[in-house]
Amino acid sequence: MAKLKAILPTLRERKRYLAFEIISKGRTKSFSSVSQAIWQGMLGLTGQIGAAQAGLWILPEKYNAQSNRGILRVSHKGVDALRASLAMIQSIENAPVIARSLGVSGSLKKATTYIAG
């Protein structure tokens, strides 16, 4: 079986990493409930086609439940839509929350510095 050729760098999707924080009065939120709220916000704002074009990936290994901070991967064209959908999140598990963007970076290493501090 022949090996597939790699995609040229000019044809690859340019990705960005967005560091986010969930602010709430209550204790930490589980990753699954935060993930579901982010997806619902993105689908509610852009619809299924917009969410698919944004190429949203929620990185579970980069979510810290103690600080309620994490990292999302998104296409470079979907950053503004993702920030807007984060602002639309009002509650997680029936508790009022504020979701805010800490910063956007082109590399995962730089994005982890946003959630560390």
C-alpha positions as MATLAB code, in Angstrom:
seq = 'MAKLKAILPTLRERKRYLAFEIISKGRTKSFSSVSQAIWQGMLGLTGQIGAAQAGLWILPEKYNAQSNRGILRVSHKGVDALRASLAMIQSIENAPVIARSLGVSGSLKKATTYIAG';
ca = [
       0.000    0.000    0.000;
       1.401    3.388   -1.008;
       1.990    6.000    1.648;
      -0.024    9.209    1.328;
       1.806   12.438    0.610;
       1.909   15.077    3.310;
      -0.099   18.248    2.816;
       1.966   21.240    1.768;
       2.432   23.842    4.513;
       0.617   26.469    2.431;
      -2.479   24.251    2.287;
      -2.610   23.342    5.979;
      -5.088   24.931    8.326;
      -3.569   27.723   10.395;
      -4.519   27.150   13.986;
      -4.659   29.371   17.028;
      -4.772   28.466   20.698;
      -7.146   30.450   22.883;
      -6.659   30.414   26.660;
      -9.896   30.869   28.595;
     -11.079   31.164   32.180;
     -14.436   30.369   33.799;
     -15.281   32.726   36.670;
     -17.918   31.537   39.145;
     -18.800   31.771   42.811;
     -19.133   28.026   43.246;
     -16.480   25.329   43.299;
     -14.789   23.963   40.220;
     -16.713   22.804   37.200;
     -16.125   19.441   35.557;
     -14.487   19.346   32.159;
     -17.490   17.707   30.521;
     -19.901   20.434   31.634;
     -17.505   23.211   30.568;
     -16.955   21.502   27.216;
     -20.678   21.141   26.656;
     -21.281   24.821   27.490;
     -18.571   25.958   25.055;
     -19.982   23.779   22.264;
     -23.539   24.998   22.931;
     -22.353   28.611   22.832;
     -20.498   28.080   19.559;
     -23.395   26.202   17.956;
     -25.889   28.802   19.162;
     -23.902   31.680   17.689;
     -22.564   30.254   14.422;
     -24.630   27.128   13.794;
     -23.278   23.749   12.740;
     -21.612   24.983    9.566;
     -19.865   27.862   11.317;
     -18.681   25.616   14.137;
     -17.335   23.114   11.615;
     -15.505   25.824    9.671;
     -14.000   27.178   12.889;
     -12.420   23.774   13.571;
     -12.925   23.984   17.322;
     -11.028   21.498   19.504;
     -11.313   21.546   23.270;
      -8.094   20.175   24.768;
      -9.013   18.087   27.859;
      -5.395   17.617   28.985;
      -4.945   21.402   29.156;
      -7.985   22.083   31.384;
      -7.245   22.772   35.045;
     -10.316   22.213   37.216;
      -8.783   23.979   40.250;
      -8.214   27.285   38.450;
     -11.064   26.798   35.911;
      -8.680   27.617   33.063;
      -8.070   25.785   29.821;
      -7.013   25.981   26.186;
      -9.054   25.701   23.002;
      -7.693   25.137   19.492;
      -9.451   26.937   16.658;
      -8.826   27.981   13.066;
      -7.333   31.422   12.563;
     -10.591   32.541   10.938;
     -12.740   31.312   13.840;
     -11.052   33.191   16.695;
     -13.515   36.093   16.730;
     -16.536   33.775   16.618;
     -15.112   31.706   19.483;
     -14.503   34.787   21.617;
     -18.059   35.943   20.979;
     -19.473   32.529   21.834;
     -17.499   32.493   25.102;
     -19.135   35.799   25.984;
     -22.551   34.230   25.356;
     -22.083   31.562   28.062;
     -24.163   32.582   31.068;
     -24.480   29.434   33.153;
     -22.881   26.036   33.619;
     -24.709   23.384   35.647;
     -27.382   25.994   36.513;
     -24.800   28.226   38.187;
     -24.130   31.720   36.805;
     -20.662   32.040   35.288;
     -18.552   34.397   33.216;
     -16.321   32.918   30.525;
     -13.501   35.151   29.373;
     -10.623   34.909   26.974;
      -7.157   35.262   28.497;
      -5.221   35.413   25.239;
      -4.664   33.965   21.787;
      -1.443   32.495   20.491;
      -0.162   30.622   17.473;
       1.762   28.148   19.620;
       0.608   25.866   22.392;
       3.654   26.690   24.523;
       2.801   30.402   24.609;
      -0.869   29.656   25.328;
       0.084   27.637   28.408;
       1.814   30.728   29.821;
      -1.577   32.507   29.761;
      -3.226   29.870   31.955;
      -0.259   29.532   34.317;
      -0.350   33.115   35.546;
];
